[in-house]
Amino acid sequence: MPTIDDWNELRVRTGRILRAEPNAGARDPAYCLWIDFGDLGELQTSAKLTDRYTADDLVGTTVVAVTGFEPMRIGGFRSDVLVIGA
């Protein structure tokens, strides 16, 4: 069960999308994203944004994401963050 210490590790940050490609392994259409978070470096995630954006539209976009999660695999792709706004 999550604790308050787990919650304290999470941060909402902004980052700039460096690359976006279709996630061929995802059940639902999604993109693999590589995001620059400055002092945190480059992190990656898979995000279901295909109904609103093309991959080319996303490159250079600033997004809001939650960091501090343990990495997980989504559609065979490592996901370090959860994108909550674009």
ABEGO torsion letter per residue (X at the ends): XBBAAAAAABBBBBBBBABBBBBAABABBBBBBBBBAEAAEBBBBBBBAAAABBAAAABGBBBBBBBGBBBBBBGGBBBABBBABX
